[in-house]
Amino acid sequence: MANDIGSPPLQLNTTDWKKIGKGAVIALGGAFLTYLAEAVKIIDFGQYTPVAVAVFSVLINFGWKWIQNNQG
């Protein structure tokens, strides 16, 4: 992509903001799923909650990539 060029220091372009937004959505999705598991009390991750958040984030990212058009 021609527009996928990095931005100069101390500036953010549209591509940067899109990447930041996607990362935020992924992190929030993982945190939400962890909260949901805690609220429902069906699954208790205990000391592994941070790992569960990371795994949930990866799964959400996988799902997002799977449904997107990634043909370039």
PQR file with spaces between the fields and no chain letter, atoms N, CA, C, O and H, PARSE charges and radii, in Angstrom:
ATOM       1  N    MET     1       0.828   -1.185    0.000 -0.4000 1.5000
ATOM       2  CA   MET     1       0.000    0.000    0.000 -0.0000 2.0000
ATOM       3  C    MET     1       0.870    1.245    0.000  0.5500 1.7000
ATOM       4  O    MET     1       1.824    1.330    0.773 -0.5500 1.4000
ATOM       5  N    ALA     2       0.565    2.185   -0.830 -0.4000 1.5000
ATOM       6  CA   ALA     2       1.341    3.416   -0.889 -0.0000 2.0000
ATOM       7  C    ALA     2       1.084    4.286    0.329  0.5500 1.7000
ATOM       8  O    ALA     2       1.977    5.019    0.754 -0.5500 1.4000
ATOM       9  H    ALA     2      -0.210    2.116   -1.458  0.4000 1.0000
ATOM      10  N    ASN     3      -0.113    4.226    0.903 -0.4000 1.5000
ATOM      11  CA   ASN     3      -0.460    5.055    2.048 -0.0000 2.0000
ATOM      12  C    ASN     3       0.021    4.451    3.365  0.5500 1.7000
ATOM      13  O    ASN     3      -0.148    5.066    4.418 -0.5500 1.4000
ATOM      14  H    ASN     3      -0.838    3.631    0.558  0.4000 1.0000
ATOM      15  N    ASP     4       0.610    3.273    3.328 -0.4000 1.5000
ATOM      16  CA   ASP     4       1.037    2.581    4.535 -0.0000 2.0000
ATOM      17  C    ASP     4       2.471    2.962    4.920  0.5500 1.7000
ATOM      18  O    ASP     4       3.191    2.168    5.525 -0.5500 1.4000
ATOM      19  H    ASP     4       0.748    2.774    2.472  0.4000 1.0000
ATOM      20  N    ILE     5       2.870    4.170    4.567 -0.4000 1.5000
ATOM      21  CA   ILE     5       4.209    4.664    4.866 -0.0000 2.0000
ATOM      22  C    ILE     5       4.203    5.209    6.282  0.5500 1.7000
ATOM      23  O    ILE     5       3.222    5.803    6.731 -0.5500 1.4000
ATOM      24  H    ILE     5       2.285    4.815    4.076  0.4000 1.0000
ATOM      25  N    GLY     6       5.311    4.999    6.981 -0.4000 1.5000
ATOM      26  CA   GLY     6       5.419    5.491    8.346 -0.0000 2.0000
ATOM      27  C    GLY     6       5.388    7.004    8.405  0.5500 1.7000
ATOM      28  O    GLY     6       5.724    7.680    7.433 -0.5500 1.4000
ATOM      29  H    GLY     6       6.108    4.516    6.617  0.4000 1.0000
ATOM      30  N    SER     7       4.989    7.528    9.533 -0.4000 1.5000
ATOM      31  CA   SER     7       4.929    8.971    9.705 -0.0000 2.0000
ATOM      32  C    SER     7       6.230    9.483   10.317  0.5500 1.7000
ATOM      33  O    SER     7       6.961    8.722   10.951 -0.5500 1.4000
ATOM      34  H    SER     7       4.716    6.979   10.323  0.4000 1.0000
ATOM      35  N    PRO     8       6.521   10.771   10.128 -0.5600 1.5000
ATOM      36  CA   PRO     8       7.733   11.338   10.711  0.2800 2.0000
ATOM      37  C    PRO     8       7.638   11.381   12.238  0.5500 1.7000
ATOM      38  O    PRO     8       6.546   11.269   12.795 -0.5500 1.4000
ATOM      39  N    PRO     9       8.769   11.540   12.909 -0.5600 1.5000
ATOM      40  CA   PRO     9       8.748   11.611   14.376  0.2800 2.0000
ATOM      41  C    PRO     9       7.817   12.724   14.880  0.5500 1.7000
ATOM      42  O    PRO     9       7.722   13.794   14.279 -0.5500 1.4000
ATOM      43  N    LEU    10       7.147   12.448   15.978 -0.4000 1.5000
ATOM      44  CA   LEU    10       6.239   13.372   16.664 -0.0000 2.0000
ATOM      45  C    LEU    10       5.000   13.734   15.844  0.5500 1.7000
ATOM      46  O    LEU    10       4.353   14.749   16.102 -0.5500 1.4000
ATOM      47  H    LEU    10       7.224   11.579   16.467  0.4000 1.0000
ATOM      48  N    GLN    11       4.677   12.906   14.864 -0.4000 1.5000
ATOM      49  CA   GLN    11       3.463   13.092   14.068 -0.0000 2.0000
ATOM      50  C    GLN    11       2.810   11.735   13.837  0.5500 1.7000
ATOM      51  O    GLN    11       3.488   10.709   13.778 -0.5500 1.4000
ATOM      52  H    GLN    11       5.203   12.082   14.654  0.4000 1.0000
ATOM      53  N    LEU    12       1.504   11.742   13.710 -0.4000 1.5000
ATOM      54  CA   LEU    12       0.768   10.508   13.425 -0.0000 2.0000
ATOM      55  C    LEU    12      -0.089   10.721   12.189  0.5500 1.7000
ATOM      56  O    LEU    12      -0.800   11.720   12.085 -0.5500 1.4000
ATOM      57  H    LEU    12       0.953   12.575   13.758  0.4000 1.0000
ATOM      58  N    ASN    13      -0.021    9.781   11.254 -0.4000 1.5000
ATOM      59  CA   ASN    13      -0.863    9.873   10.063 -0.0000 2.0000
ATOM      60  C    ASN    13      -2.092    8.983   10.237  0.5500 1.7000
ATOM      61  O    ASN    13      -2.276    8.362   11.284 -0.5500 1.4000
ATOM      62  H    ASN    13       0.557    8.970   11.339  0.4000 1.0000
ATOM      63  N    THR    14      -2.918    8.930    9.217 -0.4000 1.5000
ATOM      64  CA   THR    14      -4.160    8.161    9.283 -0.0000 2.0000
ATOM      65  C    THR    14      -3.898    6.680    9.533  0.5500 1.7000
ATOM      66  O    THR    14      -4.623    6.040   10.295 -0.5500 1.4000
ATOM      67  H    THR    14      -2.769    9.435    8.367  0.4000 1.0000
ATOM      68  N    THR    15      -2.872    6.137    8.897 -0.4000 1.5000
ATOM      69  CA   THR    15      -2.537    4.723    9.090 -0.0000 2.0000
ATOM      70  C    THR    15      -2.164    4.449   10.538  0.5500 1.7000
ATOM      71  O    THR    15      -2.564    3.433   11.106 -0.5500 1.4000
ATOM      72  H    THR    15      -2.283    6.656    8.278  0.4000 1.0000
ATOM      73  N    ASP    16      -1.397    5.355   11.136 -0.4000 1.5000
ATOM      74  CA   ASP    16      -1.018    5.199   12.542 -0.0000 2.0000
ATOM      75  C    ASP    16      -2.245    5.172   13.440  0.5500 1.7000
ATOM      76  O    ASP    16      -2.352    4.325   14.326 -0.5500 1.4000
ATOM      77  H    ASP    16      -1.071    6.180   10.675  0.4000 1.0000
ATOM      78  N    TRP    17      -3.168    6.097   13.214 -0.4000 1.5000
ATOM      79  CA   TRP    17      -4.377    6.160   14.041 -0.0000 2.0000
ATOM      80  C    TRP    17      -5.240    4.918   13.874  0.5500 1.7000
ATOM      81  O    TRP    17      -5.850    4.453   14.837 -0.5500 1.4000
ATOM      82  H    TRP    17      -3.082    6.785   12.494  0.4000 1.0000
ATOM      83  N    LYS    18      -5.297    4.378   12.661 -0.4000 1.5000
ATOM      84  CA   LYS    18      -6.054    3.146   12.444 -0.0000 2.0000
ATOM      85  C    LYS    18      -5.433    1.985   13.214  0.5500 1.7000
ATOM      86  O    LYS    18      -6.151    1.186   13.816 -0.5500 1.4000
ATOM      87  H    LYS    18      -4.801    4.756   11.879  0.4000 1.0000
ATOM      88  N    LYS    19      -4.100    1.887   13.199 -0.4000 1.5000
ATOM      89  CA   LYS    19      -3.420    0.825   13.933 -0.0000 2.0000
ATOM      90  C    LYS    19      -3.615    0.982   15.435  0.5500 1.7000
ATOM      91  O    LYS    19      -3.820   -0.004   16.141 -0.5500 1.4000
ATOM      92  H    LYS    19      -3.517    2.536   12.711  0.4000 1.0000
ATOM      93  N    ILE    20      -3.554    2.208   15.922 -0.4000 1.5000
ATOM      94  CA   ILE    20      -3.785    2.468   17.347 -0.0000 2.0000
ATOM      95  C    ILE    20      -5.212    2.066   17.719  0.5500 1.7000
ATOM      96  O    ILE    20      -5.438    1.426   18.746 -0.5500 1.4000
ATOM      97  H    ILE    20      -3.388    3.010   15.348  0.4000 1.0000
ATOM      98  N    GLY    21      -6.165    2.446   16.878 -0.4000 1.5000
ATOM      99  CA   GLY    21      -7.566    2.104   17.134 -0.0000 2.0000
ATOM     100  C    GLY    21      -7.801    0.607   17.148  0.5500 1.7000
ATOM     101  O    GLY    21      -8.505    0.099   18.021 -0.5500 1.4000
ATOM     102  H    GLY    21      -5.981    2.966   16.043  0.4000 1.0000
ATOM     103  N    LYS    22      -7.220   -0.110   16.190 -0.4000 1.5000
ATOM     104  CA   LYS    22      -7.385   -1.566   16.149 -0.0000 2.0000
ATOM     105  C    LYS    22      -6.777   -2.213   17.385  0.5500 1.7000
ATOM     106  O    LYS    22      -7.371   -3.119   17.969 -0.5500 1.4000
ATOM     107  H    LYS    22      -6.648    0.303   15.481  0.4000 1.0000
ATOM     108  N    GLY    23      -5.600   -1.755   17.784 -0.4000 1.5000
ATOM     109  CA   GLY    23      -4.969   -2.300   18.985 -0.0000 2.0000
ATOM     110  C    GLY    23      -5.810   -2.056   20.227  0.5500 1.7000
ATOM     111  O    GLY    23      -5.917   -2.921   21.097 -0.5500 1.4000
ATOM     112  H    GLY    23      -5.117   -1.019   17.309  0.4000 1.0000
ATOM     113  N    ALA    24      -6.413   -0.861   20.303 -0.4000 1.5000
ATOM     114  CA   ALA    24      -7.265   -0.542   21.443 -0.0000 2.0000
ATOM     115  C    ALA    24      -8.503   -1.430   21.478  0.5500 1.7000
ATOM     116  O    ALA    24      -8.913   -1.892   22.543 -0.5500 1.4000
ATOM     117  H    ALA    24      -6.327   -0.159   19.596  0.4000 1.0000
ATOM     118  N    VAL    25      -9.097   -1.665   20.308 -0.4000 1.5000
ATOM     119  CA   VAL    25     -10.283   -2.529   20.242 -0.0000 2.0000
ATOM     120  C    VAL    25      -9.932   -3.954   20.655  0.5500 1.7000
ATOM     121  O    VAL    25     -10.703   -4.603   21.362 -0.5500 1.4000
ATOM     122  H    VAL    25      -8.763   -1.290   19.443  0.4000 1.0000
ATOM     123  N    ILE    26      -8.791   -4.436   20.226 -0.4000 1.5000
ATOM     124  CA   ILE    26      -8.356   -5.786   20.589 -0.0000 2.0000
ATOM     125  C    ILE    26      -8.141   -5.891   22.098  0.5500 1.7000
ATOM     126  O    ILE    26      -8.602   -6.839   22.733 -0.5500 1.4000
ATOM     127  H    ILE    26      -8.164   -3.909   19.652  0.4000 1.0000
ATOM     128  N    ALA    27      -7.443   -4.915   22.662 -0.4000 1.5000
ATOM     129  CA   ALA    27      -7.194   -4.930   24.107 -0.0000 2.0000
ATOM     130  C    ALA    27      -8.493   -4.832   24.898  0.5500 1.7000
ATOM     131  O    ALA    27      -8.687   -5.553   25.877 -0.5500 1.4000
ATOM     132  H    ALA    27      -7.068   -4.145   22.147  0.4000 1.0000
ATOM     133  N    LEU    28      -9.378   -3.943   24.472 -0.4000 1.5000
ATOM     134  CA   LEU    28     -10.660   -3.805   25.165 -0.0000 2.0000
ATOM     135  C    LEU    28     -11.512   -5.065   25.035  0.5500 1.7000
ATOM     136  O    LEU    28     -12.218   -5.438   25.972 -0.5500 1.4000
ATOM     137  H    LEU    28      -9.221   -3.358   23.676  0.4000 1.0000
ATOM     138  N    GLY    29     -11.449   -5.716   23.883 -0.4000 1.5000
ATOM     139  CA   GLY    29     -12.196   -6.962   23.698 -0.0000 2.0000
ATOM     140  C    GLY    29     -11.713   -8.048   24.642  0.5500 1.7000
ATOM     141  O    GLY    29     -12.520   -8.752   25.251 -0.5500 1.4000
ATOM     142  H    GLY    29     -10.876   -5.413   23.122  0.4000 1.0000
ATOM     143  N    GLY    30     -10.404   -8.186   24.766 -0.4000 1.5000
ATOM     144  CA   GLY    30      -9.851   -9.168   25.692 -0.0000 2.0000
ATOM     145  C    GLY    30     -10.204   -8.855   27.133  0.5500 1.7000
ATOM     146  O    GLY    30     -10.546   -9.746   27.910 -0.5500 1.4000
ATOM     147  H    GLY    30      -9.749   -7.615   24.272  0.4000 1.0000
ATOM     148  N    ALA    31     -10.118   -7.574   27.484 -0.4000 1.5000
ATOM     149  CA   ALA    31     -10.475   -7.167   28.847 -0.0000 2.0000
ATOM     150  C    ALA    31     -11.960   -7.403   29.111  0.5500 1.7000
ATOM     151  O    ALA    31     -12.342   -7.827   30.202 -0.5500 1.4000
ATOM     152  H    ALA    31      -9.840   -6.850   26.853  0.4000 1.0000
ATOM     153  N    PHE    32     -12.792   -7.128   28.113 -0.4000 1.5000
ATOM     154  CA   PHE    32     -14.227   -7.354   28.274 -0.0000 2.0000
ATOM     155  C    PHE    32     -14.544   -8.827   28.475  0.5500 1.7000
ATOM     156  O    PHE    32     -15.360   -9.181   29.326 -0.5500 1.4000
ATOM     157  H    PHE    32     -12.482   -6.784   27.227  0.4000 1.0000
ATOM     158  N    LEU    33     -13.904   -9.681   27.699 -0.4000 1.5000
ATOM     159  CA   LEU    33     -14.144  -11.118   27.857 -0.0000 2.0000
ATOM     160  C    LEU    33     -13.690  -11.604   29.234  0.5500 1.7000
ATOM     161  O    LEU    33     -14.342  -12.452   29.843 -0.5500 1.4000
ATOM     162  H    LEU    33     -13.242   -9.394   27.007  0.4000 1.0000
ATOM     163  N    THR    34     -12.582  -11.072   29.717 -0.4000 1.5000
ATOM     164  CA   THR    34     -12.128  -11.432   31.062 -0.0000 2.0000
ATOM     165  C    THR    34     -13.124  -10.945   32.105  0.5500 1.7000
ATOM     166  O    THR    34     -13.451  -11.677   33.039 -0.5500 1.4000
ATOM     167  H    THR    34     -12.051  -10.383   29.222  0.4000 1.0000
ATOM     168  N    TYR    35     -13.609   -9.713   31.953 -0.4000 1.5000
ATOM     169  CA   TYR    35     -14.608   -9.177   32.872 -0.0000 2.0000
ATOM     170  C    TYR    35     -15.875  -10.023   32.833  0.5500 1.7000
ATOM     171  O    TYR    35     -16.466  -10.326   33.870 -0.5500 1.4000
ATOM     172  H    TYR    35     -13.344   -9.118   31.194  0.4000 1.0000
ATOM     173  N    LEU    36     -16.282  -10.396   31.631 -0.4000 1.5000
ATOM     174  CA   LEU    36     -17.477  -11.208   31.488 -0.0000 2.0000
ATOM     175  C    LEU    36     -17.325  -12.547   32.215  0.5500 1.7000
ATOM     176  O    LEU    36     -18.254  -13.011   32.875 -0.5500 1.4000
ATOM     177  H    LEU    36     -15.802  -10.150   30.789  0.4000 1.0000
ATOM     178  N    ALA    37     -16.160  -13.154   32.088 -0.4000 1.5000
ATOM     179  CA   ALA    37     -15.921  -14.423   32.774 -0.0000 2.0000
ATOM     180  C    ALA    37     -15.960  -14.231   34.290  0.5500 1.7000
ATOM     181  O    ALA    37     -16.467  -15.088   35.014 -0.5500 1.4000
ATOM     182  H    ALA    37     -15.406  -12.776   31.551  0.4000 1.0000
ATOM     183  N    GLU    38     -15.426  -13.108   34.767 -0.4000 1.5000
ATOM     184  CA   GLU    38     -15.463  -12.836   36.204 -0.0000 2.0000
ATOM     185  C    GLU    38     -16.886  -12.534   36.672  0.5500 1.7000
ATOM     186  O    GLU    38     -17.302  -12.976   37.743 -0.5500 1.4000
ATOM     187  H    GLU    38     -15.014  -12.411   34.179  0.4000 1.0000
ATOM     188  N    ALA    39     -17.618  -11.787   35.870 -0.4000 1.5000
ATOM     189  CA   ALA    39     -18.980  -11.412   36.251 -0.0000 2.0000
ATOM     190  C    ALA    39     -19.893  -12.630   36.291  0.5500 1.7000
ATOM     191  O    ALA    39     -20.763  -12.727   37.156 -0.5500 1.4000
ATOM     192  H    ALA    39     -17.280  -11.429   35.000  0.4000 1.0000
ATOM     193  N    VAL    40     -19.700  -13.545   35.371 -0.4000 1.5000
ATOM     194  CA   VAL    40     -20.543  -14.727   35.312 -0.0000 2.0000
ATOM     195  C    VAL    40     -20.103  -15.754   36.350  0.5500 1.7000
ATOM     196  O    VAL    40     -20.912  -16.564   36.803 -0.5500 1.4000
ATOM     197  H    VAL    40     -18.993  -13.465   34.668  0.4000 1.0000
ATOM     198  N    LYS    41     -18.847  -15.727   36.722 -0.4000 1.5000
ATOM     199  CA   LYS    41     -18.258  -16.642   37.718 -0.0000 2.0000
ATOM     200  C    LYS    41     -18.286  -18.101   37.272  0.5500 1.7000
ATOM     201  O    LYS    41     -18.230  -19.010   38.101 -0.5500 1.4000
ATOM     202  H    LYS    41     -18.189  -15.069   36.354  0.4000 1.0000
ATOM     203  N    ILE    42     -18.373  -18.319   35.973 -0.4000 1.5000
ATOM     204  CA   ILE    42     -18.328  -19.690   35.475 -0.0000 2.0000
ATOM     205  C    ILE    42     -16.884  -20.160   35.392  0.5500 1.7000
ATOM     206  O    ILE    42     -16.564  -21.299   35.734 -0.5500 1.4000
ATOM     207  H    ILE    42     -18.419  -17.581   35.300  0.4000 1.0000
ATOM     208  N    ILE    43     -16.019  -19.262   34.933 -0.4000 1.5000
ATOM     209  CA   ILE    43     -14.610  -19.597   34.771 -0.0000 2.0000
ATOM     210  C    ILE    43     -13.800  -18.708   35.695  0.5500 1.7000
ATOM     211  O    ILE    43     -13.993  -17.492   35.716 -0.5500 1.4000
ATOM     212  H    ILE    43     -16.279  -18.337   34.655  0.4000 1.0000
ATOM     213  N    ASP    44     -12.896  -19.303   36.457 -0.4000 1.5000
ATOM     214  CA   ASP    44     -12.016  -18.533   37.332 -0.0000 2.0000
ATOM     215  C    ASP    44     -10.586  -18.731   36.860  0.5500 1.7000
ATOM     216  O    ASP    44     -10.053  -19.839   36.926 -0.5500 1.4000
ATOM     217  H    ASP    44     -12.740  -20.290   36.440  0.4000 1.0000
ATOM     218  N    PHE    45      -9.963  -17.654   36.381 -0.4000 1.5000
ATOM     219  CA   PHE    45      -8.598  -17.732   35.881 -0.0000 2.0000
ATOM     220  C    PHE    45      -7.570  -17.580   36.987  0.5500 1.7000
ATOM     221  O    PHE    45      -6.404  -17.932   36.805 -0.5500 1.4000
ATOM     222  H    PHE    45     -10.397  -16.754   36.327  0.4000 1.0000
ATOM     223  N    GLY    46      -7.989  -17.060   38.130 -0.4000 1.5000
ATOM     224  CA   GLY    46      -7.076  -16.905   39.259 -0.0000 2.0000
ATOM     225  C    GLY    46      -5.851  -16.085   38.898  0.5500 1.7000
ATOM     226  O    GLY    46      -5.960  -14.988   38.350 -0.5500 1.4000
ATOM     227  H    GLY    46      -8.935  -16.774   38.278  0.4000 1.0000
ATOM     228  N    GLN    47      -4.682  -16.632   39.212 -0.4000 1.5000
ATOM     229  CA   GLN    47      -3.436  -15.912   38.966 -0.0000 2.0000
ATOM     230  C    GLN    47      -3.103  -15.820   37.484  0.5500 1.7000
ATOM     231  O    GLN    47      -2.208  -15.066   37.102 -0.5500 1.4000
ATOM     232  H    GLN    47      -4.594  -17.523   39.657  0.4000 1.0000
ATOM     233  N    TYR    48      -3.804  -16.571   36.646 -0.4000 1.5000
ATOM     234  CA   TYR    48      -3.533  -16.567   35.209 -0.0000 2.0000
ATOM     235  C    TYR    48      -4.399  -15.566   34.446  0.5500 1.7000
ATOM     236  O    TYR    48      -4.446  -15.614   33.217 -0.5500 1.4000
ATOM     237  H    TYR    48      -4.531  -17.183   36.957  0.4000 1.0000
ATOM     238  N    THR    49      -5.075  -14.674   35.135 -0.4000 1.5000
ATOM     239  CA   THR    49      -5.920  -13.684   34.476 -0.0000 2.0000
ATOM     240  C    THR    49      -5.152  -12.849   33.449  0.5500 1.7000
ATOM     241  O    THR    49      -5.662  -12.650   32.347 -0.5500 1.4000
ATOM     242  H    THR    49      -5.037  -14.635   36.133  0.4000 1.0000
ATOM     243  N    PRO    50      -3.944  -12.348   33.759 -0.5600 1.5000
ATOM     244  CA   PRO    50      -3.214  -11.590   32.727  0.2800 2.0000
ATOM     245  C    PRO    50      -2.931  -12.419   31.475  0.5500 1.7000
ATOM     246  O    PRO    50      -2.990  -11.903   30.359 -0.5500 1.4000
ATOM     247  N    VAL    51      -2.626  -13.694   31.662 -0.4000 1.5000
ATOM     248  CA   VAL    51      -2.379  -14.569   30.514 -0.0000 2.0000
ATOM     249  C    VAL    51      -3.677  -14.758   29.728  0.5500 1.7000
ATOM     250  O    VAL    51      -3.665  -14.757   28.497 -0.5500 1.4000
ATOM     251  H    VAL    51      -2.578  -14.113   32.569  0.4000 1.0000
ATOM     252  N    ALA    52      -4.781  -14.918   30.431 -0.4000 1.5000
ATOM     253  CA   ALA    52      -6.077  -15.091   29.776 -0.0000 2.0000
ATOM     254  C    ALA    52      -6.429  -13.858   28.948  0.5500 1.7000
ATOM     255  O    ALA    52      -6.948  -13.979   27.838 -0.5500 1.4000
ATOM     256  H    ALA    52      -4.791  -14.919   31.431  0.4000 1.0000
ATOM     257  N    VAL    53      -6.148  -12.676   29.486 -0.4000 1.5000
ATOM     258  CA   VAL    53      -6.413  -11.439   28.745 -0.0000 2.0000
ATOM     259  C    VAL    53      -5.604  -11.425   27.450  0.5500 1.7000
ATOM     260  O    VAL    53      -6.121  -11.068   26.391 -0.5500 1.4000
ATOM     261  H    VAL    53      -5.726  -12.577   30.387  0.4000 1.0000
ATOM     262  N    ALA    54      -4.335  -11.814   27.541 -0.4000 1.5000
ATOM     263  CA   ALA    54      -3.477  -11.849   26.353 -0.0000 2.0000
ATOM     264  C    ALA    54      -4.011  -12.861   25.335  0.5500 1.7000
ATOM     265  O    ALA    54      -4.061  -12.572   24.139 -0.5500 1.4000
ATOM     266  H    ALA    54      -3.915  -12.103   28.401  0.4000 1.0000
ATOM     267  N    VAL    55      -4.403  -14.031   25.803 -0.4000 1.5000
ATOM     268  CA   VAL    55      -4.924  -15.062   24.901 -0.0000 2.0000
ATOM     269  C    VAL    55      -6.222  -14.587   24.249  0.5500 1.7000
ATOM     270  O    VAL    55      -6.416  -14.764   23.046 -0.5500 1.4000
ATOM     271  H    VAL    55      -4.363  -14.266   26.774  0.4000 1.0000
ATOM     272  N    PHE    56      -7.104  -13.989   25.037 -0.4000 1.5000
ATOM     273  CA   PHE    56      -8.355  -13.468   24.478 -0.0000 2.0000
ATOM     274  C    PHE    56      -8.064  -12.402   23.425  0.5500 1.7000
ATOM     275  O    PHE    56      -8.728  -12.355   22.389 -0.5500 1.4000
ATOM     276  H    PHE    56      -6.947  -13.845   26.014  0.4000 1.0000
ATOM     277  N    SER    57      -7.084  -11.553   23.682 -0.4000 1.5000
ATOM     278  CA   SER    57      -6.721  -10.512   22.717 -0.0000 2.0000
ATOM     279  C    SER    57      -6.241  -11.120   21.409  0.5500 1.7000
ATOM     280  O    SER    57      -6.610  -10.658   20.329 -0.5500 1.4000
ATOM     281  H    SER    57      -6.544  -11.590   24.523  0.4000 1.0000
ATOM     282  N    VAL    58      -5.422  -12.153   21.507 -0.4000 1.5000
ATOM     283  CA   VAL    58      -4.930  -12.821   20.301 -0.0000 2.0000
ATOM     284  C    VAL    58      -6.091  -13.465   19.546  0.5500 1.7000
ATOM     285  O    VAL    58      -6.147  -13.394   18.319 -0.5500 1.4000
ATOM     286  H    VAL    58      -5.122  -12.528   22.384  0.4000 1.0000
ATOM     287  N    LEU    59      -7.006  -14.085   20.265 -0.4000 1.5000
ATOM     288  CA   LEU    59      -8.158  -14.715   19.613 -0.0000 2.0000
ATOM     289  C    LEU    59      -9.057  -13.692   18.925  0.5500 1.7000
ATOM     290  O    LEU    59      -9.576  -13.946   17.838 -0.5500 1.4000
ATOM     291  H    LEU    59      -6.961  -14.142   21.263  0.4000 1.0000
ATOM     292  N    ILE    60      -9.236  -12.552   19.554 -0.4000 1.5000
ATOM     293  CA   ILE    60     -10.032  -11.495   18.935 -0.0000 2.0000
ATOM     294  C    ILE    60      -9.332  -10.983   17.679  0.5500 1.7000
ATOM     295  O    ILE    60      -9.977  -10.757   16.655 -0.5500 1.4000
ATOM     296  H    ILE    60      -8.815  -12.346   20.437  0.4000 1.0000
ATOM     297  N    ASN    61      -8.012  -10.800   17.756 -0.4000 1.5000
ATOM     298  CA   ASN    61      -7.248  -10.360   16.590 -0.0000 2.0000
ATOM     299  C    ASN    61      -7.343  -11.393   15.472  0.5500 1.7000
ATOM     300  O    ASN    61      -7.495  -11.029   14.305 -0.5500 1.4000
ATOM     301  H    ASN    61      -7.488  -10.984   18.588  0.4000 1.0000
ATOM     302  N    PHE    62      -7.255  -12.665   15.814 -0.4000 1.5000
ATOM     303  CA   PHE    62      -7.403  -13.737   14.827 -0.0000 2.0000
ATOM     304  C    PHE    62      -8.761  -13.653   14.138  0.5500 1.7000
ATOM     305  O    PHE    62      -8.852  -13.708   12.912 -0.5500 1.4000
ATOM     306  H    PHE    62      -7.131  -12.960   16.761  0.4000 1.0000
ATOM     307  N    GLY    63      -9.801  -13.520   14.933 -0.4000 1.5000
ATOM     308  CA   GLY    63     -11.148  -13.418   14.376 -0.0000 2.0000
ATOM     309  C    GLY    63     -11.306  -12.195   13.491  0.5500 1.7000
ATOM     310  O    GLY    63     -11.939  -12.268   12.438 -0.5500 1.4000
ATOM     311  H    GLY    63      -9.727  -13.475   15.930  0.4000 1.0000
ATOM     312  N    TRP    64     -10.738  -11.077   13.906 -0.4000 1.5000
ATOM     313  CA   TRP    64     -10.811   -9.845   13.126 -0.0000 2.0000
ATOM     314  C    TRP    64     -10.114  -10.023   11.780  0.5500 1.7000
ATOM     315  O    TRP    64     -10.653   -9.634   10.744 -0.5500 1.4000
ATOM     316  H    TRP    64     -10.224  -11.017   14.762  0.4000 1.0000
ATOM     317  N    LYS    65      -8.923  -10.608   11.794 -0.4000 1.5000
ATOM     318  CA   LYS    65      -8.185  -10.843   10.555 -0.0000 2.0000
ATOM     319  C    LYS    65      -8.920  -11.835    9.657  0.5500 1.7000
ATOM     320  O    LYS    65      -8.895  -11.706    8.433 -0.5500 1.4000
ATOM     321  H    LYS    65      -8.486  -10.924   12.635  0.4000 1.0000
ATOM     322  N    TRP    66      -9.565  -12.811   10.257 -0.4000 1.5000
ATOM     323  CA   TRP    66     -10.257  -13.848    9.508 -0.0000 2.0000
ATOM     324  C    TRP    66     -11.434  -13.289    8.725  0.5500 1.7000
ATOM     325  O    TRP    66     -11.692  -13.715    7.600 -0.5500 1.4000
ATOM     326  H    TRP    66      -9.586  -12.915   11.251  0.4000 1.0000
ATOM     327  N    ILE    67     -12.156  -12.326    9.320 -0.4000 1.5000
ATOM     328  CA   ILE    67     -13.334  -11.782    8.644 -0.0000 2.0000
ATOM     329  C    ILE    67     -12.998  -10.626    7.714  0.5500 1.7000
ATOM     330  O    ILE    67     -13.833  -10.235    6.898 -0.5500 1.4000
ATOM     331  H    ILE    67     -11.947  -11.979   10.234  0.4000 1.0000
ATOM     332  N    GLN    68     -11.795  -10.071    7.819 -0.4000 1.5000
ATOM     333  CA   GLN    68     -11.399   -8.955    6.964 -0.0000 2.0000
ATOM     334  C    GLN    68     -10.921   -9.430    5.598  0.5500 1.7000
ATOM     335  O    GLN    68     -10.594  -10.601    5.405 -0.5500 1.4000
ATOM     336  H    GLN    68     -11.117  -10.389    8.482  0.4000 1.0000
ATOM     337  N    ASN    69     -10.889   -8.502    4.671 -0.4000 1.5000
ATOM     338  CA   ASN    69     -10.299   -8.747    3.360 -0.0000 2.0000
ATOM     339  C    ASN    69      -8.821   -8.406    3.464  0.5500 1.7000
ATOM     340  O    ASN    69      -8.469   -7.228    3.524 -0.5500 1.4000
ATOM     341  H    ASN    69     -11.155   -7.551    4.828  0.4000 1.0000
ATOM     342  N    ASN    70      -7.958   -9.394    3.487 -0.4000 1.5000
ATOM     343  CA   ASN    70      -6.514   -9.187    3.663 -0.0000 2.0000
ATOM     344  C    ASN    70      -5.739   -9.425    2.373  0.5500 1.7000
ATOM     345  O    ASN    70      -4.584   -9.846    2.413 -0.5500 1.4000
ATOM     346  H    ASN    70      -8.244  -10.351    3.438  0.4000 1.0000
ATOM     347  N    GLN    71      -6.352   -9.164    1.257 -0.4000 1.5000
ATOM     348  CA   GLN    71      -5.701   -9.439   -0.020 -0.0000 2.0000
ATOM     349  C    GLN    71      -4.775   -8.315   -0.466  0.5500 1.7000
ATOM     350  O    GLN    71      -4.226   -8.369   -1.566 -0.5500 1.4000
ATOM     351  H    GLN    71      -7.291   -8.822    1.225  0.4000 1.0000
ATOM     352  N    GLY    72      -4.596   -7.317    0.359 -0.4000 1.5000
ATOM     353  CA   GLY    72      -3.653   -6.259    0.022 -0.0000 2.0000
ATOM     354  C    GLY    72      -4.314   -5.113   -0.531  0.5500 1.7000
ATOM     355  O    GLY    72      -3.660   -4.127   -0.870 -0.5500 1.4000
ATOM     356  H    GLY    72      -5.041   -7.273    1.253  0.4000 1.0000
